[in-house]
Amino acid sequence: MPLPIETERLLLRSFRLADAPALHERVLGDSEVMRFIPRGAAPTVERTRAAIEGYIAHERAHGYSLWAVELRESGKLIGDCGLYLVEGTGPEVEVAYHLGRPWWGHGYATEAARAALDFGFREAGLGEIVALCFPEHGASRRVMEKAGMRYAGTARHYDLDLVKYTRRA
């Protein structure tokens, strides 16, 4: 399942620097979207561009990263989803997803997370993938469960006490 990854309604593809304005406006620059993300909202498009540069470098180094999520029907970028080393260093790999507010509650995060998990197991050869979130982030926990992940307890990552879900190949 090489990139891009197509699902019923979505396309997951590698980021391009030209995605920075749209990703900033719809996701990384929106404080409501980013309220459960430890680093918070990106204050500028330049900061979002730097994040994308990091995603591109991670993909080159590891074969997976956070990818742009587009609606297949329109090609509109609605967020990101993919696989990333926990805390940027691993050894655990986490699935993560961030979508703009207009696309919440439509099952897109679950659809994208399932595709990223499948890629991780089939293409990247990972044996286990984790997901992390704040205990009170019920929507993210539901996405994890719908994507076939199981609650594994609490974990301390990013200097925070988080809940951890896992899924094995």
C-alpha distance (Angstrom), angle and dihedral (degrees) to the residues before:
residue distance angle dihedral
M1 . . .
P2 3.80 . .
L3 3.78 121.4 .
P4 2.89 132.7 -44.2
I5 3.79 96.0 54.0
E6 3.79 114.8 -154.7
T7 3.78 123.5 -159.0
E8 3.77 128.8 175.0
R9 3.81 93.1 -79.1
L10 3.80 106.7 5.2
L11 3.77 144.0 63.3
L12 3.82 119.8 -152.4
R13 3.79 112.4 -162.1
S14 3.77 140.6 160.2
F15 3.78 114.9 -79.7
R16 3.80 122.6 -107.0
L17 3.80 123.5 -157.4
A18 3.81 87.6 -118.4
D19 3.84 87.4 68.4
A20 3.81 91.5 69.8
P21 3.83 99.3 93.8
A22 3.82 94.4 48.6
L23 3.81 94.4 42.4
H24 3.79 90.4 48.4
E25 3.80 94.7 48.4
R26 3.81 96.4 44.4
V27 3.81 103.9 31.6
L28 3.81 127.3 -3.9
G29 3.80 95.8 41.6
D30 3.81 94.7 46.9
S31 3.81 110.7 95.8
E32 3.83 92.4 -158.9
V33 3.83 92.4 53.5
M34 3.81 90.7 45.8
R35 3.81 99.4 41.9
F36 3.83 92.7 106.5
I37 3.82 93.6 44.6
P38 3.82 113.0 95.7
R39 3.81 95.0 -136.1
G40 3.82 92.1 49.0
A41 3.79 126.1 -151.1
A42 3.78 120.5 -19.0
P43 3.80 107.3 -111.6
T44 3.82 95.6 -148.3
V45 3.80 142.2 23.2
E46 3.80 86.7 -115.4
R47 3.82 89.6 61.0
T48 3.80 89.6 50.0
R49 3.81 89.4 49.5
A50 3.82 88.8 52.4
A51 3.81 89.7 51.6
I52 3.80 89.8 52.0
E53 3.80 89.9 49.7
G54 3.80 87.1 54.7
Y55 3.81 91.8 50.2
I56 3.80 90.8 50.4
A57 3.82 91.6 49.3
H58 3.82 91.3 47.5
E59 3.80 90.7 51.9
R60 3.81 91.7 50.2
A61 3.81 91.1 49.7
H62 3.81 99.4 42.5
G63 3.81 109.3 17.4
Y64 3.80 92.7 -116.2
S65 3.78 137.5 61.1
L66 3.77 141.7 140.8
W67 3.78 106.7 -47.8
A68 3.78 134.4 -160.4
V69 3.81 113.1 -96.4
E70 3.79 115.6 -147.0
L71 3.77 133.4 178.6
R72 3.80 105.3 -111.5
E73 3.79 92.9 -144.6
S74 3.81 96.1 56.2
G75 3.81 106.8 13.1
K76 3.82 89.2 -125.6
L77 3.80 114.8 154.3
I78 3.82 108.0 -125.2
G79 3.80 102.8 169.1
D80 3.75 145.5 -57.5
C81 3.78 137.0 -74.9
G82 3.75 135.9 167.9
L83 3.76 147.5 94.7
Y84 3.78 127.3 -50.3
L85 3.79 136.9 169.8
V86 3.81 108.8 -98.3
E87 3.80 108.2 -101.3
G88 3.81 87.0 -1.3
T89 3.80 91.5 -78.6
G90 3.81 107.1 65.4
P91 2.91 140.2 162.1
E92 3.81 83.1 -175.6
V93 3.80 118.8 61.8
E94 3.78 119.9 -143.8
V95 3.76 132.8 -159.1
A96 3.80 111.5 -134.4
Y97 3.80 134.8 -179.4
H98 3.79 135.0 -175.9
L99 3.80 121.9 179.1
G100 3.78 131.5 -179.8
R101 3.81 115.9 -103.0
P102 3.84 97.1 -105.8
W103 3.81 88.1 63.2
W104 3.80 98.7 49.6
G105 3.79 118.0 114.9
H106 3.81 97.1 24.3
G107 3.80 99.3 97.9
Y108 3.80 93.8 -107.5
A109 3.82 94.6 123.6
T110 3.80 91.1 52.6
E111 3.80 92.0 46.3
A112 3.81 91.6 49.9
A113 3.82 93.9 43.8
R114 3.80 91.7 51.9
A115 3.80 90.2 51.3
A116 3.81 91.8 49.1
L117 3.81 91.5 48.4
D118 3.81 91.2 49.8
F119 3.80 89.7 50.4
G120 3.79 91.0 49.5
F121 3.78 93.9 52.5
R122 3.82 100.1 36.5
E123 3.79 104.1 33.0
A124 3.81 105.4 22.5
G125 3.81 94.7 38.4
L126 3.79 94.4 -131.8
G127 3.80 116.5 165.9
E128 3.79 96.6 -158.3
I129 3.80 136.1 15.2
V130 3.79 125.0 -167.2
A131 3.79 134.3 -158.4
L132 3.80 125.7 -154.6
C133 3.78 133.6 -164.7
F134 3.77 144.4 149.0
P135 3.82 110.8 -77.5
E136 3.81 91.5 -119.6
H137 3.83 94.9 52.4
G138 3.80 96.0 101.6
A139 3.81 96.3 169.4
S140 3.80 92.7 56.6
R141 3.80 91.5 45.9
R142 3.83 89.7 53.3
V143 3.82 90.1 51.6
M144 3.81 89.9 52.2
E145 3.80 91.8 50.1
K146 3.82 93.9 45.9
A147 3.82 88.3 50.1
G148 3.82 88.9 59.3
M149 3.78 98.5 -101.3
R150 3.80 122.4 140.9
Y151 3.77 129.2 -141.1
A152 3.82 110.2 -103.5
G153 3.81 101.1 177.4
T154 3.76 133.1 -104.0
A155 3.79 126.7 -32.8
R156 3.78 136.5 -175.8
H157 3.81 111.6 -126.4
Y158 3.80 132.9 145.4
D159 3.84 86.0 17.1
L160 3.81 88.9 -66.9
D161 3.79 136.6 108.5
L162 3.80 104.3 -118.0
V163 3.77 138.7 166.7
K164 3.77 117.1 -109.1
Y165 3.77 129.8 -148.1
T166 3.80 125.1 -174.1
R167 3.76 140.3 -165.5
R168 3.78 127.0 -171.7
A169 3.77 127.7 -150.7
